Amino acid sequence: MTYKVTFSSGNNFSVRYKDINRYKTSFYRSITPMKLEELSDVQIGGTNDKYVLMYDATTGKWKDRNPDEVLSASSNTETSQPGLPGDFVNTLDIDLDDRIDLDAGTF
């Protein structure tokens, strides 16, 4: 910003204002997700009540899955802890004892 003031002889004078700065403004707004499906790495497939989130490494996203798929993945494909947890298997053994009978035949 510059000011130029000149005086001449007598009572006459002139003042000139020249604004050389051009101010630029910008507005930044951060949007906070309000719902889980608004996140870029989450894929919700509908109104699946009582489903759980399971990570899909091929797509790099969390997806909603039936809890049965989680149990199947735990018993078939999990490499860091193979199989179902022991306490879960023991609970099933006790809870299903009267429902599942295996007949080994006669000897």
Secondary structure, DSSP 8 states (H G I E B T S, - for coil): -EEEEEE-SSS-EEEEEE----------------SGGGSTTEE--S--TT-EEEEETTTTEEEEE-HHHHHHHHHHT-SSS-SS-HHHHHHHHHHTTTT--------
